[in-house]
């Protein structure tokens, strides 16, 4: 009886492995369009492509059903069902330009209660240190950072008078000079490195232009797979990269193996 049970388990495992292999080498994962974006590995289009076309973290939802009257354009695609809206993807240097919808669709005072690092805690994406940073500070025992602009957040949770300034280098822990935040509450929002802050009203525009995110820990060398004539795949169950080759072969790296 034990031997029969073991044999059944082995056969089931073989069938499951064959089914998974067939799925990973089946439907094409050719680059797809979403608005002005080209979606390819490690990204994939949720609802339009099989999940094995990219890494689970990089699922893109394309909401391109514009208002037929033309009055309202579709919002930029979202990343993995989050509040991040993708504006551009740069595959050459593994970076994304995105903005956080919660920060755009509210006043600047919302940013005083926001922590970008915690919103990306389980992601393979990191906020680039190349960004500049909008620094919100309040209740400072010393003079606020040079060039700060007042922001009235009275009536907002944790409100009162805050000061807004622009740091040329983004650091989620605040300014490098401790003297700038002695006795202060503060929050930092990343913005693109060439941003300029002339008045507090510039906040919405700077946030909507987005900030840089970078990825480095994605399994597999997709460029090498493509160069060998294959298409990139990701098996979420095995948490492994695969290269789908002509003839239905699935190789661990390239089609030259």
N, C-alpha and C positions, 0 to 999 in steps of 0.2 A: 504493500500500500504506500509506504514512504517513498519507494523508488518511483512509483507511478506519479505521485504528487510532484516529486522533484522534476520529472520529465515534463509534466504539464507546465510547470513554472518556467523551465528553460525554453520551451516552445513559445510560451506567451511573451517572454522577454525578446526572443528572436523576432517574433511578429511585430512587437512594438518598435523595436529598433529599425526594422525594415520600413514600417509605416512612417516613422520620423524621418528616415533618410529620404524616402520618396517625397515627403512634404517639402523638405528643404531643397530638393533639386527640381521641384515641379514648376510652379508659376514663375515667370520672369520678374526680376527686380530691377528692370531698366530704370534709369533716372526719370522722375515724374515732376510735373510742374504744379506749383501751387502759387497762384498770383505771379509775382516776379521772382519767385524762389525756385531753384532746382533742388529737388529732394532726392538724395542718394545716401548710401551707407556712410556713417552710422545712423542717419535719419531715415524714417519711413513714414508713409502717409496712412494714418489710421483710417480704416474704412474703405481704402482704395487699394492697398497693397497688403500682402500677407505679413504677419508680424515678424516672420523670419527675415524680412528684407532689411531690418536694422536692429539696433540695440533697444531694449525696452525703454530706457531713459530718454531716447531721442524720437519718441512718437510725436508726429506733427498732425494736428487737426486743422484741415483747411476749410474755412467757412467762407467760400467764395460765391455764395448765393446773394449777389448784390440786389438791392432794391430795384425792381423792374422799372420804376419811375426814374431811376438814376439819382434820386435825391440823397440816398444814403449808401455809402460804399461799405463793403464787407470789412470787418476788422482784420488786422493781420492774423495769421495763423497762430494757434496756441501751442505751447510745448508741453507735451505729456499731460494734458488736462489741467495744467496749472494756470496761474494768473500771468505767466510770462508770455508776451506776444512777440513773435519773431519778425524782425525787420530785414535781416540779411544773414546769410551763412557764408563764411569764408573757409572753404575746405583746405586751401593751401596752407593756412596757418592755424587750422583747427580752432576757429573762433566764431562766435555768434554775436550779432547785435540784437538786443531785445529790450523791451521795457516792461515794467510791472504794472498791470492794469489798475491795481488798487491805488497806486501812487498817482496815476494820471487822472483817474475819474473822481478825484476828491481834492480838497484844498491842500496847500503846503503843510498845514498843521497835522495832517494824517502822517506825514513822514516823521514827525517827532516821536511817534510811538512804533516805528517800524524797524525791523532788524533783517536786513537782506541776507546775512549769513545763515540765520536760522531757517529762512524760507528755502535755502538750497542745501540744507544739512545732509540729505540722503541722495544727492545728485552727483553725477560724474562731471558736472560743470562747476567751474570756479569763477568767481568774479575776478577779472584781470586787474593786476596791479597797475596796468597802463592807464586805467581810468582816472579821471579827476573825481573829486568827492564833494558833494554838497553837505556842509556841516551845519547842523542845527544845534544851538546851545542855549541854555537857560539857567537862571539862578546862579550866575557866576559870581564868585567872591572877588574876582578881578575883572578888569575890562575885557569884554568879549574880543575874540580874534580880530586883528586889523582888517578893516574893510567890511565888517559885518553890517548887515541890513536888518532892521527890526521887522518882525513878523508878529502881528497881533493874533494870538490864538485864544483869546478870552471866549469862554463858552464851550471850548473844546476840552475833552477829557485830558487832564494834565496840562491845561492851557496856561494863559498868562502871556507875557512877552517873551518871545524867542528871538534869537539872532541867527541870520543865515549868512554863510560865507562859503567861498569856493577854495578848496585845497587842490593844488596841482597834481598831487599824488593821492590815490585812494588807499585808505587804510581803515578796515572795519573797526579797528580799535581806537579810532580818532587820530588827531594830529600827533606827529612825532614829538613835538615840543610839549612836554607836560604842562608848562606854564600857561599854554593856551586854553586848557580846560580845567584849571585848578578850581575845585568847588562847583563845577558845572554838571548839569545834565546834558547829554548830547546824543545825537543820532546822526549817522552818516549814510547818504544815498549816493551810489555810483552814477556818474554821467560820463559821456564821451570826453576823451582827453583834450579836445580843442574847444571845449565849452567856455563861454564868457558869461559872467554874471554882472549885470549893470543895475538891476532893480529886483525887488522881491517878486515882481510880476513875471520875471523870466523863468521862474521855477517850473511851471507847467510845460513850457516849450523845451527846456533842457531835459526834463524827465521823458517826454514823449519821443525825443530823438534817440533815446535808448542808452545802453551801456554795453561794454564788451564782456563776454563770457568766453572761457576757454575750456577745451576738453583735452585730456592727455591719456586717460586710462581705459580707452576703448579696446577690447580684444581684437587681435588680428591686424594684418597689414593689407588693407583693401586695395591700395595702389598696386602692390605686387601681384595680388590675385587678378586684378583687371588686366595688368600687363601680360599675364600668362594666358589670357583668353577666357578667364572665368568671371563669375558674378559673386559678389560677397553675400554671405548669409550669416545669421546668428541664431544658434539653437539655445533658446532661453532655458529649456529643461536641463541641458548639459552645461549651460553657461560657457559655451565654446563657440569660436569662430569657425566657419567653414567656407570653402571656395567651391562653388558649383561649376563644374567643368563640362565641356561638350561631351555628349554621349551619356549624360546623367551621372557622371562620377562626382562624388563629394569628397574633396581633399581637405586636409587640415590647414593648409596654407596657400599653395599655388597649384596650378594645373601641371606644372613641370615635374611634380613628384612622382 
